[in-house]
């Protein structure tokens, strides 16, 4: 047997082994980073519509990342709590502005990594959004923690035909002017029951909580003072809340009937004005309101300051994610990078900057007043005990509209808030 024939099988075996190992290591080098993204799967399935096709588009743009989009049909906050306790949390999660603070306070959420999303500093970061977003973005944890998927701000809707028939071309800018104008429209039957309305303000669900914040902030105060004390007993705030009660009782401009769906009343053409929120633009279209719906800026108190409340949902990255850079790329791509798709497919306003806005406002001029309100917008209450605080405010609203003393109601509310804040501080120290 020649030396060649003795060597050849061994050489061939070695060559095959080297080839296989090379292929294995090459494959290992091409392994994708997996990012698990939990987002909202409940309601009208609008998040599914808004993000349709984005999973494939992301992986095409980022071939080294495998994004697993999971639409959570249960309460996403509850599922996240369980996942964190079990060490199986996702990399990215969609949370509301009212529930995110509790997770941020416990250190579960990571602040945005500017380098990961390709911006060099705060100024460059803010240019990714529509003007006026800085305060809203920094309200959670006093840092930048999220990419908003949707932001809603408050303003005013009105029935154009009703106003024209009353000799009005547009609504008054202040609550006081709206109150005077509303009397042109109010009608009641012989028993005193309302049959036509002027101004309507929602009072079902948690709407009174937003109204309280609006009046307090327009008066120059807030639910809590700069030094962390309850703020509703502030004289300026108390005066504003007295006027709010007067709208129901002394002036009889607002209908105090509990549980009444004023949104449905406005949509039926029986109310001239409705204090509402930006996403309702799509609601009126779905309900096919039998009149021309127009929008205007959020009313403000005479002698006060312009202010409106904002709230929303957005993408957060978990501090436990082992792939922070990739996770932030997902959080951004599925929100502001495709803001136009959120609006065109789901009528959800995602506040990403870009030329898409010019075309959108041409198609939907009712959006313009709400966009202008961003410069006056402040985020809803941001606190780990949000639910308790909100409940206390909603109960105070019931007492005010029922006719109880404004001073006593607000003093009681501040006492409740003081207890909530003290308990929260104690809980934080124990942790």
ZIMO-V446230 format. One record per residue. N is the residue number from 1. PHI is phi in radians with two decimals (none if undefined). PSI is psi in radians with two decimals (NA if undefined). Layout:
n = (N | N)
phi = (PHI | PHI)
psi = (PSI | PSI)
This chain:
n = (1 | 2 | 3 | 4 | 5 | 6 | 7 | 8 | 9 | 10 | 11 | 12 | 13 | 14 | 15 | 16 | 17 | 18 | 19 | 20 | 21 | 22 | 23 | 24 | 25 | 26 | 27 | 28 | 29 | 30 | 31 | 32 | 33 | 34 | 35 | 36 | 37 | 38 | 39 | 40 | 41 | 42 | 43 | 44 | 45 | 46 | 47 | 48 | 49 | 50 | 51 | 52 | 53 | 54 | 55 | 56 | 57 | 58 | 59 | 60 | 61 | 62 | 63 | 64 | 65 | 66 | 67 | 68 | 69 | 70 | 71 | 72 | 73 | 74 | 75 | 76 | 77 | 78 | 79 | 80 | 81 | 82 | 83 | 84 | 85 | 86 | 87 | 88 | 89 | 90 | 91 | 92 | 93 | 94 | 95 | 96 | 97 | 98 | 99 | 100 | 101 | 102 | 103 | 104 | 105 | 106 | 107 | 108 | 109 | 110 | 111 | 112 | 113 | 114 | 115 | 116 | 117 | 118 | 119 | 120 | 121 | 122 | 123 | 124 | 125 | 126 | 127 | 128 | 129 | 130 | 131 | 132 | 133 | 134 | 135 | 136 | 137 | 138 | 139 | 140 | 141 | 142 | 143 | 144 | 145 | 146 | 147 | 148 | 149 | 150 | 151 | 152 | 153 | 154 | 155 | 156 | 157 | 158 | 159 | 160 | 161 | 162 | 163 | 164 | 165 | 166 | 167 | 168 | 169 | 170 | 171 | 172 | 173 | 174 | 175 | 176 | 177 | 178 | 179 | 180 | 181 | 182 | 183 | 184 | 185 | 186 | 187 | 188 | 189 | 190 | 191 | 192 | 193 | 194 | 195 | 196 | 197 | 198 | 199 | 200 | 201 | 202 | 203 | 204 | 205 | 206 | 207 | 208 | 209 | 210 | 211 | 212 | 213 | 214 | 215 | 216 | 217 | 218 | 219 | 220 | 221 | 222 | 223 | 224 | 225 | 226 | 227 | 228 | 229 | 230 | 231 | 232 | 233 | 234 | 235 | 236 | 237 | 238 | 239 | 240 | 241 | 242 | 243 | 244 | 245 | 246 | 247 | 248 | 249 | 250 | 251 | 252 | 253 | 254 | 255 | 256 | 257 | 258 | 259 | 260 | 261 | 262 | 263 | 264 | 265 | 266 | 267 | 268 | 269 | 270 | 271 | 272 | 273 | 274 | 275 | 276 | 277 | 278 | 279 | 280 | 281 | 282 | 283 | 284 | 285 | 286 | 287 | 288 | 289 | 290 | 291 | 292 | 293 | 294 | 295 | 296 | 297 | 298 | 299 | 300 | 301 | 302 | 303 | 304 | 305 | 306 | 307 | 308 | 309 | 310 | 311 | 312 | 313 | 314 | 315 | 316 | 317 | 318 | 319 | 320 | 321 | 322 | 323 | 324 | 325 | 326 | 327 | 328 | 329 | 330 | 331 | 332 | 333 | 334 | 335 | 336 | 337 | 338 | 339 | 340 | 341 | 342 | 343 | 344 | 345 | 346 | 347 | 348 | 349 | 350 | 351 | 352 | 353 | 354 | 355 | 356 | 357 | 358 | 359 | 360 | 361 | 362 | 363 | 364 | 365 | 366 | 367 | 368 | 369 | 370 | 371 | 372 | 373 | 374 | 375 | 376 | 377 | 378 | 379 | 380 | 381 | 382 | 383 | 384 | 385 | 386 | 387 | 388 | 389 | 390 | 391 | 392 | 393 | 394 | 395 | 396 | 397 | 398 | 399 | 400 | 401 | 402 | 403 | 404 | 405 | 406 | 407 | 408 | 409 | 410 | 411 | 412 | 413 | 414 | 415 | 416 | 417 | 418 | 419 | 420 | 421 | 422 | 423 | 424 | 425 | 426 | 427 | 428 | 429 | 430 | 431)
phi = (none | -1.24 | -1.07 | -1.08 | -1.23 | -1.22 | -1.47 | -1.00 | -1.05 | -1.15 | -1.13 | -1.11 | -1.09 | -1.12 | -1.09 | -1.11 | -1.08 | -1.09 | -1.11 | -1.12 | -1.08 | -1.09 | -1.15 | -1.10 | -1.18 | -1.13 | -1.13 | -1.11 | -1.18 | -1.67 | -1.05 | -1.49 | -1.49 | -1.63 | -2.09 | -1.64 | -2.13 | -1.69 | -2.42 | -1.35 | -2.13 | -1.83 | 1.30 | -1.53 | 1.07 | -1.16 | -1.21 | -1.11 | -1.14 | -1.12 | -1.84 | -1.04 | 1.45 | -1.27 | -1.08 | -1.16 | -1.13 | -1.13 | -1.18 | -1.23 | -1.35 | -2.25 | -1.10 | -1.59 | -2.14 | -1.88 | -1.73 | -1.85 | -1.50 | -2.12 | -1.57 | -1.54 | -1.63 | -1.49 | -1.12 | -1.14 | -1.17 | -1.14 | -1.13 | -1.16 | -1.03 | -1.13 | -1.12 | -1.14 | -1.17 | -1.72 | 1.06 | -2.27 | -1.23 | -1.26 | -1.49 | -2.28 | -2.49 | -1.61 | -2.28 | -1.49 | -1.19 | -1.57 | -1.85 | -1.05 | -0.98 | -1.12 | -1.31 | -1.14 | -1.10 | -1.62 | 1.41 | -1.45 | -1.90 | -1.73 | -1.21 | -1.12 | -1.68 | -0.99 | -1.08 | -1.12 | -1.80 | 1.41 | -2.10 | -1.63 | -2.76 | -1.07 | -1.06 | -1.15 | -1.11 | -1.16 | -1.22 | -1.31 | -2.07 | -1.13 | -1.04 | 1.61 | -1.55 | -0.99 | -1.09 | -1.16 | -1.19 | -1.64 | -1.31 | -1.67 | 1.28 | 0.94 | -2.71 | -1.65 | -2.08 | -2.69 | -1.96 | -1.10 | -1.57 | -2.65 | -2.26 | -2.04 | -2.23 | -1.60 | -2.76 | -2.31 | -1.91 | -2.55 | -1.57 | -1.06 | -1.14 | -1.09 | -1.16 | -1.08 | -1.15 | -1.66 | 1.41 | -1.97 | -1.67 | -2.80 | -1.25 | -1.15 | -1.42 | -1.92 | -1.07 | -1.13 | -1.20 | -1.11 | -1.08 | -1.15 | -1.19 | -1.04 | -1.14 | -1.22 | -1.91 | -1.13 | -2.37 | -2.35 | -1.46 | -0.98 | -1.45 | 1.66 | -1.32 | -1.23 | -2.13 | -2.56 | -2.14 | -1.65 | -1.60 | -2.19 | -2.22 | -1.06 | -2.30 | -1.46 | 0.93 | -1.91 | -0.97 | -1.03 | -1.04 | -1.18 | -1.13 | -1.01 | -1.07 | -1.04 | -1.16 | -1.11 | -1.27 | -1.17 | -1.42 | 1.73 | -2.06 | -2.94 | -1.17 | -2.41 | -1.41 | -1.00 | -1.65 | 1.52 | -1.80 | -0.97 | -2.04 | -1.32 | -1.51 | -0.99 | -0.93 | -1.15 | -1.20 | -1.06 | -1.12 | -1.14 | -1.26 | -1.14 | -1.15 | -1.03 | -1.13 | -1.05 | -1.04 | -1.52 | -1.77 | -1.29 | -1.50 | 0.92 | -1.58 | -1.82 | -1.38 | -1.50 | -1.02 | -1.22 | 1.34 | -1.34 | -1.54 | -1.27 | -1.11 | -1.17 | -1.11 | -1.12 | -1.10 | -1.45 | 1.57 | -1.81 | -2.34 | -1.40 | -2.27 | -2.47 | -1.33 | -2.44 | -2.17 | -0.98 | -1.16 | -1.19 | -0.93 | -1.24 | -1.06 | -1.10 | -1.19 | -1.10 | -1.43 | 0.90 | -0.95 | -1.41 | -2.82 | -1.50 | -1.54 | -2.10 | -2.14 | -2.56 | -1.11 | -1.11 | -1.08 | -2.36 | -1.38 | -1.05 | 1.45 | -1.74 | -2.14 | -1.18 | -2.84 | -2.41 | -1.69 | -2.09 | -2.65 | 3.14 | -2.34 | -2.82 | -1.69 | -2.09 | -1.82 | -1.30 | -1.09 | -1.38 | -1.10 | -1.47 | -2.28 | -1.06 | -1.04 | -1.14 | -1.11 | -1.20 | -1.13 | -1.15 | -0.99 | -1.32 | -1.05 | -1.43 | -2.17 | -1.18 | -1.14 | -2.28 | -1.03 | -1.11 | -1.18 | -1.02 | -1.40 | -1.21 | -1.63 | -2.34 | 0.99 | -1.88 | -1.53 | -1.73 | -1.41 | -1.40 | -1.29 | 2.55 | -1.15 | -1.03 | -1.10 | -1.05 | -1.23 | -1.12 | -1.21 | -1.18 | -1.36 | -2.34 | -1.10 | -1.13 | -1.33 | -1.00 | -1.02 | -1.26 | -1.09 | -1.20 | -1.28 | -1.01 | -1.21 | -1.92 | -1.45 | -2.28 | -1.15 | -0.98 | -1.03 | -1.97 | -2.82 | -1.01 | -1.74 | -0.89 | -1.05 | -1.16 | -1.13 | -1.06 | -1.08 | -1.11 | -1.20 | -1.08 | -1.17 | -1.13 | -1.06 | -1.04 | -1.18 | -1.10 | -1.19 | -1.33 | 1.78 | -1.24 | -0.98 | -1.05 | -1.05 | -1.20 | -1.08 | -1.24 | -1.14 | -1.13 | -1.07 | -1.11 | -1.08 | -1.13 | -1.14 | -1.07 | -1.15 | -1.10 | -1.15 | -1.14 | -1.12 | -1.15 | -1.12 | -1.11 | -1.09 | -1.14 | -1.18 | -1.15 | -1.28)
psi = (2.27 | 2.78 | -0.61 | -0.77 | -0.55 | -0.60 | -0.58 | -0.83 | -0.72 | -0.72 | -0.71 | -0.74 | -0.73 | -0.73 | -0.73 | -0.73 | -0.77 | -0.71 | -0.76 | -0.80 | -0.70 | -0.71 | -0.70 | -0.84 | -0.59 | -0.71 | -0.68 | -0.64 | -0.42 | 0.07 | 2.40 | 2.62 | 2.18 | 2.26 | 2.12 | 2.19 | 1.99 | 2.25 | 3.10 | 2.27 | 0.26 | -3.05 | -2.41 | 0.27 | 0.43 | -0.55 | -0.58 | -0.75 | -0.78 | -0.55 | 0.24 | 2.20 | -0.13 | -0.50 | -0.83 | -0.69 | -0.68 | -0.81 | -0.48 | -0.68 | -0.44 | 1.31 | -0.23 | 0.01 | 2.31 | 1.90 | 2.22 | 1.73 | 2.13 | 2.12 | 1.97 | 2.10 | -0.26 | -3.14 | 1.98 | -0.57 | -0.71 | -0.76 | -0.63 | -0.70 | -0.76 | -0.75 | -0.69 | -0.70 | -0.48 | 0.05 | 0.66 | 0.59 | 2.68 | 3.09 | -0.66 | 2.46 | 2.53 | 2.15 | 2.77 | 2.81 | -0.30 | -0.33 | -0.40 | -0.67 | -0.60 | -0.66 | -0.65 | -0.71 | -0.46 | 0.07 | 0.29 | -0.29 | 2.50 | 2.46 | 2.73 | 2.40 | 1.82 | -0.75 | -0.63 | -0.53 | 0.15 | 0.45 | 2.65 | -0.43 | -3.12 | -0.74 | -0.75 | -0.64 | -0.80 | -0.42 | -0.20 | -0.21 | 2.89 | 2.70 | 2.56 | 0.11 | -0.18 | -0.87 | -0.68 | -0.75 | -0.55 | 0.08 | -0.39 | 1.92 | 0.20 | 0.61 | -3.14 | 1.97 | -0.08 | 2.81 | 1.97 | 2.34 | -0.61 | 2.51 | 2.31 | 2.38 | 2.75 | 2.58 | -2.67 | 2.37 | 2.61 | 2.73 | 1.85 | -0.72 | -0.71 | -0.72 | -0.75 | -0.73 | -0.40 | 0.09 | 0.37 | 2.36 | -0.36 | 2.84 | 2.71 | 2.66 | -0.38 | 2.84 | -0.65 | -0.73 | -0.67 | -0.66 | -0.75 | -0.73 | -0.60 | -0.54 | -0.31 | -0.37 | -0.44 | 2.30 | 2.53 | 2.68 | 3.07 | -0.45 | -0.11 | 0.01 | 2.45 | 2.35 | -0.34 | 2.52 | 2.70 | -1.58 | 2.36 | 2.43 | 2.21 | 2.47 | 0.04 | 3.05 | -2.27 | 0.27 | -0.68 | -0.52 | -0.74 | -0.68 | -0.76 | -0.81 | -0.74 | -0.88 | -0.70 | -0.77 | -0.62 | -0.43 | -0.12 | 0.15 | -2.71 | 3.10 | -0.43 | 2.53 | 2.90 | -0.46 | 0.25 | 0.29 | 2.64 | 2.46 | 0.11 | -0.30 | -0.01 | 2.34 | -0.68 | -0.73 | -0.71 | -0.70 | -0.71 | -0.72 | -0.46 | -0.72 | -0.66 | -0.78 | -0.68 | -0.58 | -0.54 | -0.81 | -1.02 | -0.82 | -0.38 | 0.77 | -0.61 | 2.47 | 2.08 | 0.07 | 2.08 | 2.53 | 0.04 | 2.39 | 1.59 | -0.41 | -0.75 | -0.64 | -0.77 | -0.77 | -0.45 | -0.10 | 0.30 | 0.07 | 2.51 | -0.70 | 2.60 | 2.06 | 1.96 | -2.87 | 2.73 | -0.62 | -0.25 | -0.25 | -0.78 | -0.58 | -0.80 | -0.59 | -0.76 | -0.64 | -0.11 | 1.02 | 2.32 | 0.65 | 3.04 | 2.01 | 2.19 | 2.80 | 2.76 | 2.99 | 2.76 | 2.27 | 2.71 | 2.87 | 2.37 | 2.28 | -0.08 | -2.76 | 2.71 | 2.30 | 2.43 | 2.77 | 2.44 | 2.59 | 2.93 | -2.85 | 2.65 | 3.06 | 2.26 | 2.62 | 2.31 | 2.41 | -0.42 | -0.17 | 2.32 | -0.03 | 1.19 | -0.79 | -0.88 | -0.64 | -0.72 | -0.55 | -0.68 | -0.82 | -0.71 | -0.79 | -0.71 | 0.02 | -1.72 | -0.40 | -0.36 | 0.76 | -0.65 | -0.64 | -0.65 | -0.69 | -0.80 | -0.58 | -0.45 | 0.04 | 0.61 | 2.27 | 1.86 | 2.15 | 0.71 | 2.43 | 2.82 | 2.93 | -0.26 | -0.53 | -0.66 | -0.76 | -0.66 | -0.77 | -0.41 | -0.70 | -0.54 | 1.36 | -0.37 | -0.26 | -0.41 | -0.89 | -0.59 | -0.65 | -0.67 | -0.42 | -0.26 | -0.57 | -0.29 | 0.04 | 2.46 | 2.48 | 2.64 | -3.14 | 2.20 | 1.77 | 2.50 | -0.46 | 0.57 | -0.82 | -0.77 | -0.72 | -0.80 | -0.76 | -0.69 | -0.69 | -0.75 | -0.69 | -0.63 | -0.65 | -0.73 | -0.73 | -0.68 | -0.86 | -0.44 | -0.16 | 0.15 | 2.76 | 2.24 | -0.79 | -0.76 | -0.71 | -0.79 | -0.60 | -0.74 | -0.72 | -0.79 | -0.63 | -0.74 | -0.74 | -0.65 | -0.72 | -0.75 | -0.79 | -0.67 | -0.74 | -0.66 | -0.72 | -0.72 | -0.74 | -0.71 | -0.66 | -0.65 | -0.58 | NA)
